[in-house]
């Protein structure tokens, strides 16, 4: 198993560095003191809600939320505002996150994800469906980017099991919305800590602009996660098309573990006007470990056989003003569960996601 993990990681890292060395774009934008706010983004709060209600289902990963704060964009790690000194120092020491022409940002997020089987009316252990799982995490992210490339590193720590408070969260929401009370939480995974180290890299490979403010760009991305939440490697294609688009890269929503928390944007050509654009992300992932399907790491627990290779599509619409924005996305995956061995499971993830951001 360890050899498989190392092989996946080595292959993805090779793809990332090959892409970085062979793909070219326009020069990275620099900080411009003559533009409002220096031409870059201010400190930003983001609230993210993910739920499968949009697909009229309530199984597998059924909901998630996070509250995030991202620092103002800075020209180097030392000039980050309202960031503890040790966080700045770690940013300087993380390999590949310091280079000419990049701007810098950090983020912190607290979040929760809930997974349930299809039949919430049963109190017994449903062996042929996914387990009840709740995860509560704290994530810190360091990232550097410009309009050509993105490099990010994230540390995730948290807890799985009753201490995640997922049971109380879901039962409260179901009560408020008039849905049936889920009965099977006594069968959830046991309490244990989780930790993950995640690295992401992106590179613009093509862009197009026209005089009336329409633009289109394409980027490739790669992602590696190591830990007992997820051990995975992925690569994908990201496309954006719209009017007065901001520079930088689209955010792929992150019900914990799907991606990474970041806001890697630079102000558009006309920061006083609205930006409206659409995005499409296509990604393939190889999983060596997935706590939502493989169960507890340090003790025996309910689990199901997973599919090691999973495809994901994320389509989004984005509307941004000078100091706020709203993003609506839908996510759909290929089967991540071997339904021949777990026939009660739907087998694939489908979520709707809403992100609301405001600057200050």
C-alpha positions as CSV (number, residue, x, y, z in Angstrom):
1,X,0.0,0.0,0.0
2,X,2.9,2.4,0.9
3,X,4.5,1.7,-2.5
4,X,1.2,2.6,-4.2
5,X,1.0,5.9,-2.3
6,X,4.5,6.9,-3.1
7,X,4.1,6.0,-6.7
8,X,1.0,8.2,-7.0
9,X,2.7,11.1,-5.2
10,X,5.9,10.9,-7.3
11,X,3.8,10.8,-10.6
12,X,1.7,13.9,-9.6
13,X,4.8,15.9,-8.5
14,X,6.4,15.1,-11.8
15,X,3.3,16.3,-13.7
16,X,3.3,19.6,-11.7
17,X,6.9,20.5,-12.2
18,X,6.8,19.5,-15.9
19,X,3.8,21.8,-16.3
20,X,5.5,24.6,-14.5
21,X,8.5,24.3,-16.7
22,X,6.8,24.1,-20.1
23,X,3.7,26.3,-20.0
24,X,3.9,30.0,-20.6
25,X,1.6,33.0,-20.2
26,X,1.8,36.7,-19.9
27,X,3.9,38.4,-17.3
28,X,2.6,38.3,-13.8
29,X,0.8,41.5,-12.6
30,X,2.7,43.5,-10.0
31,X,1.3,45.5,-7.1
32,X,0.2,48.9,-8.3
33,X,0.1,51.7,-5.7
34,X,-1.9,53.9,-8.0
35,X,-4.8,51.6,-8.1
36,X,-7.4,51.5,-5.3
37,X,-6.2,49.1,-2.5
38,X,-2.9,48.7,-4.4
39,X,-4.6,46.7,-7.1
40,X,-4.9,43.6,-4.9
41,X,-7.4,42.0,-2.6
42,X,-8.1,43.1,0.9
43,X,-8.6,40.7,3.9
44,X,-11.6,38.6,3.1
45,X,-14.1,36.5,5.1
46,X,-15.8,33.6,3.3
47,X,-18.8,31.5,4.5
48,X,-19.2,28.2,2.6
49,X,-22.3,25.9,2.6
50,X,-22.4,22.6,0.8
51,X,-25.5,20.3,0.8
52,X,-27.0,17.5,-1.3
53,X,-30.5,19.0,-0.9
54,X,-30.1,20.5,-4.4
55,X,-30.1,16.9,-5.7
56,X,-32.9,15.8,-3.5
57,X,-30.8,13.2,-1.6
58,X,-29.4,12.8,1.9
59,X,-26.6,10.3,1.7
60,X,-22.9,9.9,1.5
61,X,-21.3,13.3,2.0
62,X,-24.6,15.1,2.7
63,X,-23.5,18.5,4.0
64,X,-20.6,20.6,5.0
65,X,-19.8,24.2,6.0
66,X,-16.7,26.3,6.8
67,X,-15.9,29.8,8.0
68,X,-12.7,31.2,6.6
69,X,-10.6,34.3,6.9
70,X,-7.9,35.1,4.3
71,X,-5.3,37.8,4.9
72,X,-4.9,40.8,2.6
73,X,-2.6,40.1,-0.4
74,X,1.0,41.1,0.3
75,X,4.1,41.5,-1.7
76,X,6.1,39.2,0.6
77,X,5.6,37.1,3.7
78,X,7.0,39.7,6.0
79,X,4.5,42.4,5.1
80,X,1.3,40.3,5.6
81,X,-1.1,42.3,7.8
82,X,-2.8,41.0,11.0
83,X,-0.9,37.7,10.7
84,X,1.1,36.2,13.7
85,X,4.8,36.3,13.2
86,X,5.3,32.6,13.4
87,X,2.8,32.1,10.5
88,X,4.8,34.5,8.4
89,X,8.0,32.6,9.2
90,X,6.5,29.3,8.3
91,X,5.4,30.7,4.9
92,X,9.1,31.7,4.2
93,X,10.3,28.2,5.1
94,X,7.8,26.1,3.1
95,X,9.6,25.0,-0.1
96,X,8.5,26.6,-3.5
97,X,6.2,29.2,-1.8
98,X,8.7,32.1,-2.3
99,X,9.6,33.4,-5.7
100,X,10.0,36.5,-7.8
101,X,6.7,38.0,-9.2
102,X,4.4,36.2,-6.7
103,X,2.0,37.8,-4.1
104,X,1.3,36.1,-0.8
105,X,-1.7,35.2,1.4
106,X,-2.6,33.0,4.3
107,X,-6.0,31.6,5.4
108,X,-7.5,30.0,8.4
109,X,-10.8,28.0,8.4
110,X,-13.0,26.0,10.7
111,X,-15.3,23.5,9.1
112,X,-17.5,20.4,9.5
113,X,-18.5,17.6,7.1
114,X,-21.3,15.1,7.6
115,X,-21.8,11.7,5.9
116,X,-24.8,9.4,6.3
117,X,-26.1,6.3,4.6
118,X,-29.3,6.4,2.5
119,X,-31.8,5.1,5.1
120,X,-31.7,7.4,8.0
121,X,-34.7,5.7,9.6
122,X,-32.7,2.6,10.7
123,X,-30.9,2.5,14.0
124,X,-29.0,-0.7,13.3
125,X,-25.7,-0.9,11.5
126,X,-26.2,-0.8,7.7
127,X,-23.3,-2.9,6.6
128,X,-23.9,-2.5,2.8
129,X,-23.9,1.3,2.9
130,X,-21.4,4.0,3.9
131,X,-20.9,4.7,7.6
132,X,-22.1,7.6,9.6
133,X,-19.2,10.0,9.7
134,X,-18.7,13.5,11.2
135,X,-15.4,15.5,10.9
136,X,-14.6,18.8,12.6
137,X,-11.4,20.5,11.5
138,X,-9.2,23.6,11.7
139,X,-7.1,24.4,8.6
140,X,-4.3,26.8,8.0
141,X,-3.2,27.6,4.4
142,X,-0.2,29.4,3.0
143,X,-0.3,30.3,-0.7
144,X,1.6,32.3,-3.3
145,X,0.3,33.2,-6.8
146,X,0.1,35.6,-9.7
147,X,-1.9,35.5,-12.9
148,X,0.2,32.7,-14.2
149,X,0.7,30.3,-11.4
150,X,-0.4,29.2,-7.9
151,X,1.4,27.3,-5.2
152,X,-0.2,26.4,-1.9
153,X,0.3,24.3,1.3
154,X,-2.2,23.5,3.9
155,X,-2.3,21.8,7.3
156,X,-5.5,20.2,8.5
157,X,-6.1,19.1,12.1
158,X,-9.3,17.9,13.7
159,X,-11.4,15.1,15.0
160,X,-13.6,12.4,13.7
161,X,-16.4,10.7,15.6
162,X,-18.9,12.0,18.3
163,X,-16.5,14.8,19.3
164,X,-17.1,16.4,15.8
165,X,-20.7,17.2,16.9
166,X,-22.0,16.1,13.6
167,X,-24.9,14.2,15.1
168,X,-26.1,17.2,17.0
169,X,-25.7,19.4,13.9
170,X,-27.6,17.2,11.6
171,X,-30.4,16.5,14.1
172,X,-30.8,20.2,14.8
173,X,-31.0,21.1,11.1
174,X,-33.5,18.3,10.4
175,X,-35.7,19.4,13.3
176,X,-35.6,23.0,12.1
177,X,-36.4,22.0,8.5
178,X,-39.1,19.4,9.4
179,X,-37.1,16.4,8.1
180,X,-37.0,13.0,9.7
181,X,-34.7,12.5,12.6
182,X,-31.6,10.3,11.6
183,X,-31.6,7.2,13.8
184,X,-28.2,5.6,13.1
185,X,-25.7,7.9,14.7
186,X,-24.9,5.3,17.4
187,X,-23.0,3.5,14.6
188,X,-20.8,6.4,13.6
189,X,-17.0,6.1,13.5
190,X,-15.2,6.3,16.9
191,X,-13.5,9.5,18.1
192,X,-9.9,9.9,17.0
193,X,-7.7,12.7,15.7
194,X,-7.1,13.5,12.1
195,X,-4.2,15.4,10.4
196,X,-3.5,16.0,6.8
197,X,-0.7,17.8,4.8
198,X,-1.9,19.1,1.4
199,X,0.0,20.7,-1.5
200,X,-1.5,22.3,-4.6
201,X,0.0,23.8,-7.7
202,X,-1.7,25.4,-10.7
203,X,-0.4,26.8,-14.0
204,X,-2.2,28.9,-16.6
205,X,-1.8,27.4,-20.1
206,X,-4.0,29.5,-22.3
207,X,-5.9,32.8,-22.2
208,X,-7.9,35.0,-24.5
209,X,-9.2,38.6,-24.1
210,X,-11.2,41.0,-26.3
211,X,-11.7,44.8,-26.2
212,X,-15.2,44.6,-24.7
213,X,-14.1,43.0,-21.5
214,X,-14.8,39.3,-22.2
215,X,-12.1,36.8,-21.4
216,X,-11.4,33.1,-21.2
217,X,-8.6,31.2,-19.5
218,X,-7.5,27.7,-18.9
219,X,-5.2,26.3,-16.2
220,X,-4.0,22.8,-15.1
221,X,-3.8,21.9,-11.5
222,X,-2.3,19.2,-9.3
223,X,-2.9,18.3,-5.7
224,X,-1.4,15.9,-3.2
225,X,-2.8,15.1,0.2
226,X,-1.1,12.9,2.9
227,X,-2.7,12.0,6.2
228,X,-5.4,9.9,7.9
229,X,-8.2,12.1,6.5
230,X,-7.3,11.5,2.9
231,X,-4.2,10.2,1.1
232,X,-4.7,11.1,-2.5
233,X,-3.2,12.6,-5.6
234,X,-5.1,14.4,-8.4
235,X,-4.7,16.4,-11.5
236,X,-7.2,18.5,-13.5
237,X,-8.2,21.2,-15.9
238,X,-9.8,24.6,-14.8
239,X,-11.6,26.9,-17.3
240,X,-13.1,30.3,-16.7
241,X,-15.2,32.5,-19.1
242,X,-16.8,35.9,-18.4
243,X,-16.8,39.6,-18.3
244,X,-14.3,41.7,-16.3
245,X,-12.9,38.6,-14.8
246,X,-10.4,39.0,-11.9
247,X,-6.9,37.8,-12.4
248,X,-5.7,34.6,-10.7
249,X,-7.5,31.3,-10.4
250,X,-10.9,29.9,-9.7
251,X,-11.7,28.5,-6.3
252,X,-12.7,24.8,-6.2
253,X,-15.1,24.4,-3.3
254,X,-13.8,22.3,-0.5
255,X,-16.1,20.2,1.6
256,X,-13.1,19.2,3.6
257,X,-10.6,17.2,1.6
258,X,-11.9,17.8,-1.9
259,X,-9.5,20.7,-2.5
260,X,-7.9,23.5,-0.4
261,X,-9.1,26.7,1.1
262,X,-7.8,29.8,-0.8
263,X,-8.8,33.0,-2.5
264,X,-6.3,33.4,-5.3
265,X,-7.6,36.4,-7.2
266,X,-6.3,39.8,-8.3
267,X,-8.5,42.8,-8.9
268,X,-10.0,42.9,-12.5
269,X,-9.2,45.6,-15.0
270,X,-12.1,47.7,-13.8
271,X,-12.4,47.1,-10.0
272,X,-15.3,49.5,-9.8
273,X,-17.5,47.3,-12.1
274,X,-19.0,43.9,-11.4
275,X,-17.3,40.7,-12.5
276,X,-19.5,37.9,-13.8
277,X,-18.1,34.6,-15.0
278,X,-18.6,30.9,-15.3
279,X,-16.2,28.1,-14.5
280,X,-15.8,24.4,-15.2
281,X,-13.3,22.2,-13.4
282,X,-12.6,18.6,-14.5
283,X,-10.4,16.5,-12.2
284,X,-9.3,12.9,-11.7
285,X,-8.1,11.6,-8.3
286,X,-6.4,8.5,-7.1
287,X,-7.2,7.6,-3.5
288,X,-5.0,5.4,-1.3
289,X,-7.0,6.2,1.9
290,X,-10.4,7.9,2.5
291,X,-11.6,8.0,6.1
292,X,-15.2,8.5,5.0
293,X,-15.1,5.1,3.3
294,X,-12.2,3.2,4.9
295,X,-13.3,4.0,8.5
296,X,-11.3,4.7,11.6
297,X,-7.5,4.7,11.2
298,X,-6.4,3.3,14.6
299,X,-9.2,0.8,15.4
300,X,-11.7,-1.5,13.6
301,X,-14.8,0.2,12.4
302,X,-17.5,0.0,9.8
303,X,-16.2,0.6,6.2
304,X,-17.0,0.0,2.6
305,X,-14.8,-0.8,-0.4
306,X,-13.9,2.3,-2.3
307,X,-13.1,2.9,-5.9
308,X,-9.4,4.0,-6.1
309,X,-9.9,6.3,-9.2
310,X,-12.5,9.0,-9.0
311,X,-13.5,11.7,-11.5
312,X,-15.0,15.0,-10.4
313,X,-16.7,17.9,-12.3
314,X,-17.5,21.2,-10.7
315,X,-19.5,23.9,-12.6
316,X,-19.8,27.3,-11.1
317,X,-21.3,30.8,-11.6
318,X,-19.5,33.8,-9.9
319,X,-20.7,37.4,-9.3
320,X,-18.2,39.7,-7.6
321,X,-18.4,43.4,-6.7
322,X,-15.6,45.6,-5.2
323,X,-16.1,44.4,-1.6
324,X,-18.2,41.3,-1.8
325,X,-19.0,38.3,-4.0
326,X,-21.2,35.2,-4.3
327,X,-20.4,31.9,-5.9
328,X,-22.7,29.0,-6.7
329,X,-21.4,25.6,-7.7
330,X,-22.5,22.1,-8.3
331,X,-20.2,19.1,-7.9
332,X,-20.7,15.6,-9.2
333,X,-18.3,12.7,-9.0
334,X,-18.0,9.2,-10.6
335,X,-18.5,6.3,-8.3
336,X,-16.2,6.4,-5.2
337,X,-17.8,3.3,-3.6
338,X,-17.7,-0.2,-5.0
339,X,-21.5,-0.6,-5.2
340,X,-21.2,-4.3,-6.1
341,X,-20.1,-4.9,-2.5
342,X,-22.1,-2.1,-1.0
343,X,-25.4,-2.1,-3.0
344,X,-27.3,0.2,-0.7
345,X,-24.8,3.1,-1.3
346,X,-25.5,5.5,-4.1
347,X,-21.8,5.4,-4.9
348,X,-21.1,8.9,-6.1
349,X,-21.0,12.4,-4.5
350,X,-23.3,15.2,-5.6
351,X,-23.4,18.5,-3.8
352,X,-24.5,22.1,-4.3
353,X,-22.2,24.7,-2.8
354,X,-22.8,28.4,-2.0
355,X,-19.8,30.7,-1.1
356,X,-20.4,34.2,0.2
357,X,-17.4,36.6,0.6
358,X,-16.9,40.1,1.9
359,X,-13.8,42.3,2.2
360,X,-12.9,44.7,5.0
